[in-house]
Amino acid sequence: MKPIENNPELSGAFLYLTDNLLITVMIALIFTAIIQNSAATIAIAMTLAVSGSLTLEAAIAIVYGANVGTVVTALISSIKASKDAQRTAVAHAIFKMIGVLFFLPITSFFVSGLQMLGGDIERQIANAHTIFNMVNLIILLPFCNKFADWMVTMLPSKEKLPKHVKYLDPDSLEVPVVALIQTRKELGSMASLIDQEMLSKFEAMLDEKNPGYRQSVIEYESTIDKIYREIYHYLQDITEQELSEDESMESLKYLYINNELEGISDAVQRMALITIKLEDTHTSLSKSEVEGITQLYNEVVVSFHEALEAFEENDGTRAINVIKRNPLILKTERNLRFLHFNNGDHQSSRLSSIYVDLLSQLLKINHHSFNISQALIGRV
């Protein structure tokens, strides 16, 4: 790049066009895109600035253009790459453009700040390049997840997935480490849906006057089944790739967790079907029965949430806590069952059956949470 840096014709062209900051940015952008080297463009700006032929303000405009121009290399590289690679390249371009749009109106203040930092003009230009990227990073980092979702919307996968499947991308299967990250996010989303759309409605289902909640849970289970199948087949496709030992273990772990989450949704749907009997017979559980079931439900939900947090944070300690809580929940269920039969606090055999069946389903949910935690610490 040395000949380009010292080429008098190029230097003259830059000098002629630097009266207007926006034009300077565009020229630097085009030049960088052609040579695919932002360092050379910035080096020209430094050389001209040192000679006194270029103001610091114009040199900074060249820095802006060089930063945007360098995205062309990534965009070209991504043309025949995976969909996620294309999204990354586009995100890179938008990231740089947002930075220029933010800095361009405040360039004069930026120049004053650089001069206050001191150093010769070359150092000031180098500082401008660094600060531009660091400030841009700080501004956009909090929106990283939203930015990623936006990229998925802008560049959707060719294969149409069910609307509740957010993260699985068939184009990423050729890069197993990325596909596994997406599977992990999809499992987390699936768990959240089970929690918010199904499990959280349990107490409302105990009221015979709330048929809408039961129907909602019963219908939503089919959505979870669809997500389960998509994750299952996606993981099967991952295992067909060349995987490291760690990646193979990770995919196996996710298969287990996917199965356990689907089991939880089945158990919640089963509870909704059980409580329909209350509606059919126009009866309700006694106060002590509701209190007993609610007590076990609260214990089970604590373990379920702990297992989800252990999964999301890859936290073995939390997973072990769930495993340690298992005997407590088993004991609570046994005590409630014993008190129910021993005290004879049930109005009819039908209500007694409903009560015991609900305890059993809650125990199944806890068992699935236990198995998820086992999988997280490698016991698969």
ZIVENWO-V256822 format. One line per field, one symbol per residue. phi: phi as a letter, one per 40 degrees, with the letter a starting at -180 (. if undefined). psi: psi as a letter, one per 40 degrees, with the letter a starting at -180 (. if undefined). Layout:
BEGIN
phi=???
psi=???
END
This chain:
BEGIN
phi=.ddcdbcccccccccccccbccccdccccccccccfacccccccdccccccgcbcccccccccdccccccccdcccccdbcccccccccccdccdccccccccdcbccccdccccccggccccccccccccdcccdccccdcbdccccccccccbcccccbdcccbbcbdccccbdcccccccccccccccccccccbcccdcccccccbcccccccccccccccccdcccdccccccccccbcccccccccdccccdcccccccccccccccccccccccfbaccdcccccccccdccccdcccccccccccfbccccccccccddccccccccccccccccgcacaccccccccccdccccccccccdcdcccccgcb
psi=eddddehdddddddddeedhddddddddddddddefgdddddddddddddeeehiddddddddddddddeeddddddedfaiddddddddddddddddddddddefdddddddddddaiidddddddddddddddddddeddedddddddddddgiidhhiidehdehhdeedegdddddddddddddddddddddecdeeddddeheegddddddddddddddddddddddddddddeeihiiddddddddddddddddddddddddddddddedddddefiiiiddddddddddddddddddddddddddefhdddddddddedddddddddddddddddefghdiddddddddddddddddddddddddddddeeg.
END
